[in-house]
């Protein structure tokens, strides 16, 4: 290929993410028996996975050879557990793959939906920008980021309306009763996050951008909002992703406001991508 390594890597990531949805369907609903229906797609995906894994392994080895190690990968390489043990090569490889795949597409898509929603809702955008202006002297640290309460609530609304994980699946390890129905061990349960996040049972304005959902204290079910999953298998990168997105949002909206007249719908995928490019008009904010 004439593509540069980084360009080829991103194309492989796209192929992997496109292939994950049919893989999820066949593995979950068909228990793997339907995978032959996607033979060509699976072959492309396997080729992309192999390239991606080789790239990650090479990057780890390159980082090991550096005299001064910086960046997230270096931090993971230097991390120790409570017993003073570092990550094994396999664990380091697995965590790097997880962070790159699970943390790249989901974060980018969430930010796209966030700016799209603010571009469609000028009143809420104005409140976000006013808050950012009011707190402009703050250093954007982990400790201070929590003071941007309305901005954070608006980000949560974007994740509520367009959660990146559209569903979660779990296999019952014991017989359970759900909704009056007896389910045997091994039953696969699919939790529809999109419908849960827009249920009028839990949300005052289920289909609108309404940050007050997360500002007004409400007696809401603890699993009514699960963009990062829940329980012991919830997303390990949640706090990193939130901090990263808040930094981008605050930095951008301290200088530029956005507007759009487009109506964009989500496309069905392993993550909730927009069906097409989101075009926004940008206006410089006068200080």
C-alpha positions as CSV (number, residue, x, y, z in Angstrom):
1,X,0.0,0.0,0.0
2,X,1.2,3.6,-0.8
3,X,-0.6,4.8,2.4
4,X,1.5,6.1,5.3
5,X,1.4,3.8,8.4
6,X,-0.8,6.1,10.4
7,X,-3.3,6.5,7.5
8,X,-3.4,2.7,7.0
9,X,-3.9,2.3,10.8
10,X,-6.9,4.6,10.8
11,X,-8.4,2.8,7.8
12,X,-7.9,-0.5,9.7
13,X,-9.7,1.0,12.7
14,X,-12.6,2.0,10.5
15,X,-12.8,-1.6,9.1
16,X,-12.7,-3.1,12.6
17,X,-15.4,-0.8,13.9
18,X,-17.7,-1.4,10.9
19,X,-17.2,-5.2,11.4
20,X,-18.0,-5.2,15.1
21,X,-21.7,-4.7,14.7
22,X,-22.4,-7.8,12.6
23,X,-19.9,-9.7,14.8
24,X,-21.8,-8.6,17.8
25,X,-25.1,-9.7,16.3
26,X,-23.8,-13.1,15.2
27,X,-22.0,-13.8,18.4
28,X,-24.8,-12.7,20.7
29,X,-28.0,-13.6,18.9
30,X,-26.7,-16.5,16.8
31,X,-24.2,-17.8,19.3
32,X,-21.6,-17.6,16.5
33,X,-23.6,-19.9,14.2
34,X,-24.3,-17.0,11.7
35,X,-20.8,-15.8,11.2
36,X,-20.5,-17.6,7.8
37,X,-23.1,-15.0,6.5
38,X,-20.4,-12.3,6.8
39,X,-17.5,-14.3,5.4
40,X,-16.0,-11.5,3.2
41,X,-16.5,-8.8,5.8
42,X,-15.0,-11.1,8.5
43,X,-12.0,-11.8,6.3
44,X,-11.4,-8.0,5.8
45,X,-11.9,-7.5,9.6
46,X,-9.4,-10.2,10.5
47,X,-6.8,-8.7,8.2
48,X,-7.4,-5.3,9.8
49,X,-7.2,-6.7,13.3
50,X,-3.9,-8.4,12.5
51,X,-2.4,-5.2,11.2
52,X,-3.7,-3.2,14.2
53,X,-2.3,-5.7,16.7
54,X,1.1,-5.7,14.9
55,X,1.1,-1.8,15.0
56,X,0.4,-1.8,18.7
57,X,3.1,-4.3,19.5
58,X,5.6,-2.3,17.4
59,X,4.6,0.9,19.2
60,X,5.1,-0.7,22.6
61,X,8.5,-1.9,21.6
62,X,9.4,1.5,20.3
63,X,8.3,3.1,23.5
64,X,10.4,0.7,25.5
65,X,13.5,1.8,23.6
66,X,13.0,5.5,24.4
67,X,15.3,7.1,27.0
68,X,12.6,9.6,28.2
69,X,9.2,8.0,28.0
70,X,6.1,10.3,27.9
71,X,2.5,9.9,27.1
72,X,-0.4,7.6,28.2
73,X,1.4,4.4,27.0
74,X,4.5,5.3,29.0
75,X,2.3,5.9,32.1
76,X,0.8,2.4,31.7
77,X,4.2,0.9,31.3
78,X,5.4,2.5,34.5
79,X,2.2,1.8,36.5
80,X,2.2,-0.6,39.4
81,X,-0.6,-2.5,41.3
82,X,-1.0,-2.5,45.0
83,X,1.6,-5.3,45.3
84,X,4.2,-3.4,43.3
85,X,3.8,-5.4,40.1
86,X,3.7,-3.9,36.6
87,X,1.6,-4.9,33.7
88,X,2.6,-8.1,31.8
89,X,3.3,-7.7,28.1
90,X,0.0,-9.3,27.3
91,X,-2.0,-7.0,29.6
92,X,-0.2,-3.9,28.3
93,X,-1.0,-4.9,24.8
94,X,-4.7,-5.6,25.6
95,X,-5.1,-2.3,27.5
96,X,-3.5,-0.4,24.7
97,X,-5.8,-2.0,22.1
98,X,-8.9,-1.3,24.3
99,X,-8.0,2.3,24.9
100,X,-7.3,2.9,21.2
101,X,-10.4,1.2,19.9
102,X,-13.0,1.9,22.6
103,X,-11.7,5.4,23.4
104,X,-11.2,6.8,20.0
105,X,-14.4,6.3,18.0
106,X,-16.7,6.8,21.0
107,X,-15.2,10.0,22.2
108,X,-15.1,11.6,18.7
109,X,-18.7,10.6,18.0
110,X,-19.9,12.0,21.4
111,X,-18.2,15.3,20.7
112,X,-19.8,15.5,17.2
113,X,-23.2,14.9,18.7
114,X,-22.5,17.5,21.5
115,X,-21.6,20.3,19.1
116,X,-24.5,19.3,16.8
117,X,-27.0,19.6,19.6
118,X,-25.6,22.9,20.8
119,X,-25.7,24.1,17.2
120,X,-29.4,23.3,17.1
121,X,-30.1,24.7,20.6
122,X,-28.7,28.3,20.9
123,X,-30.2,29.0,24.4
124,X,-28.4,26.0,25.9
125,X,-25.2,26.9,24.0
126,X,-25.4,30.4,25.4
127,X,-25.6,29.1,28.9
128,X,-22.6,26.9,28.3
129,X,-20.5,29.7,26.9
130,X,-21.6,32.1,29.7
131,X,-20.4,29.5,32.3
132,X,-17.1,29.0,30.4
133,X,-16.6,32.8,30.4
134,X,-17.4,33.1,34.1
135,X,-14.9,30.5,35.0
136,X,-12.3,31.5,32.4
137,X,-9.6,32.1,35.1
138,X,-9.7,28.5,36.3
139,X,-6.9,26.2,35.4
140,X,-8.5,23.1,33.8
141,X,-7.4,20.5,36.2
142,X,-9.2,17.3,37.3
143,X,-10.1,19.1,40.6
144,X,-11.5,22.3,38.8
145,X,-13.3,20.7,35.9
146,X,-16.2,19.8,38.1
147,X,-17.1,23.5,38.6
148,X,-18.4,23.6,35.0
149,X,-21.7,22.1,36.1
150,X,-23.9,23.2,33.3
151,X,-21.4,22.3,30.6
152,X,-20.9,18.9,32.2
153,X,-24.7,18.5,32.3
154,X,-25.0,19.4,28.6
155,X,-22.3,16.8,27.8
156,X,-24.3,14.2,29.8
157,X,-27.4,15.1,27.8
158,X,-25.5,14.5,24.5
159,X,-24.5,11.0,25.9
160,X,-28.1,10.4,27.0
161,X,-29.6,11.3,23.6
162,X,-26.9,9.6,21.6
163,X,-25.2,7.0,23.7
164,X,-22.2,5.4,22.0
165,X,-23.0,1.9,23.2
166,X,-26.5,1.4,21.9
167,X,-27.0,-1.8,23.9
168,X,-25.4,-4.1,26.4
169,X,-25.5,-7.8,26.5
170,X,-25.1,-10.1,29.5
171,X,-25.4,-13.9,29.9
172,X,-27.4,-15.1,32.9
173,X,-25.0,-17.2,35.1
174,X,-28.0,-18.5,37.1
175,X,-31.7,-19.0,36.4
176,X,-33.5,-15.7,36.9
177,X,-37.0,-14.2,36.8
178,X,-37.5,-11.1,34.7
179,X,-40.8,-9.4,34.1
180,X,-42.6,-12.5,35.4
181,X,-40.8,-14.8,32.9
182,X,-38.4,-17.6,34.0
183,X,-35.1,-17.5,32.2
184,X,-32.6,-20.4,32.3
185,X,-28.9,-20.2,32.8
186,X,-27.1,-19.1,29.7
187,X,-29.9,-16.8,28.4
188,X,-28.5,-13.8,26.6
189,X,-30.1,-10.5,27.8
190,X,-29.9,-7.4,25.6
191,X,-30.4,-4.0,27.3
192,X,-31.5,-1.3,25.0
193,X,-29.6,1.8,26.2
194,X,-31.1,4.1,23.6
195,X,-34.7,3.4,24.6
196,X,-33.8,3.6,28.3
197,X,-32.2,7.0,27.9
198,X,-35.3,8.3,26.2
199,X,-37.9,6.7,28.3
200,X,-40.5,9.2,29.6
201,X,-40.7,7.1,32.8
202,X,-37.3,8.5,33.8
203,X,-36.8,11.7,31.9
204,X,-38.9,14.9,32.0
205,X,-38.1,15.9,28.4
206,X,-36.9,12.6,26.9
207,X,-36.3,13.8,23.3
208,X,-34.9,17.3,24.0
209,X,-31.6,18.7,25.0
210,X,-32.4,19.5,28.6
211,X,-29.3,19.7,30.8
212,X,-31.5,20.3,33.8
213,X,-32.0,16.5,33.8
214,X,-28.6,16.4,35.5
215,X,-28.8,19.6,37.5
216,X,-32.1,19.0,39.3
217,X,-31.8,16.3,41.9
218,X,-34.3,13.6,41.0
219,X,-35.1,10.1,42.4
220,X,-34.1,8.4,39.2
221,X,-33.2,4.7,38.8
222,X,-29.5,4.3,39.0
223,X,-29.4,2.4,35.7
224,X,-31.6,4.9,33.8
225,X,-28.4,6.6,32.5
226,X,-25.7,4.1,31.5
227,X,-23.6,5.5,28.6
228,X,-20.5,3.8,30.1
229,X,-22.3,0.6,31.1
230,X,-22.7,-0.2,34.8
231,X,-21.6,-2.5,37.5
232,X,-18.2,-4.2,37.7
233,X,-17.8,-4.2,33.9
234,X,-18.4,-0.5,33.4
235,X,-16.0,1.4,31.1
236,X,-12.6,1.6,32.6
237,X,-11.8,4.8,30.6
238,X,-14.9,6.7,31.8
239,X,-13.1,9.4,33.8
240,X,-10.3,9.9,31.2
241,X,-13.0,10.2,28.4
242,X,-15.0,12.8,30.4
243,X,-12.0,14.9,31.3
244,X,-10.7,14.8,27.7
245,X,-14.1,15.8,26.3
246,X,-14.6,18.6,28.8
247,X,-11.1,20.0,28.0
248,X,-12.0,20.1,24.3
249,X,-15.4,21.6,24.8
250,X,-14.2,24.3,27.2
251,X,-11.2,25.2,25.0
252,X,-13.3,25.4,21.8
253,X,-16.4,27.2,23.2
254,X,-14.2,29.8,24.9
255,X,-13.4,31.1,21.4
256,X,-16.0,29.9,19.0
257,X,-19.8,29.4,18.9
258,X,-21.5,27.0,16.4
259,X,-24.8,26.8,14.5
260,X,-26.4,24.3,12.2
261,X,-29.8,24.0,10.4
262,X,-29.2,20.3,9.5
263,X,-31.3,17.5,10.8
264,X,-28.9,14.5,11.3
265,X,-30.0,11.0,12.3
266,X,-27.8,8.3,13.7
267,X,-26.6,5.4,11.6
268,X,-26.8,1.9,12.9
269,X,-23.3,0.7,13.9
270,X,-21.5,-0.7,16.9
271,X,-21.3,3.0,17.9
272,X,-23.9,5.7,17.3
273,X,-22.3,7.6,14.4
274,X,-24.1,10.4,12.5
275,X,-25.6,9.2,9.2
276,X,-23.5,11.9,7.4
277,X,-21.0,14.6,8.0
278,X,-22.2,17.2,10.5
279,X,-21.6,20.7,9.0
280,X,-21.5,23.6,11.4
281,X,-21.0,27.3,10.9
282,X,-18.5,28.8,13.3
283,X,-18.5,32.3,14.7
284,X,-15.7,33.8,16.8
285,X,-16.7,34.8,20.2
286,X,-15.9,38.4,21.2
287,X,-14.1,38.5,24.6
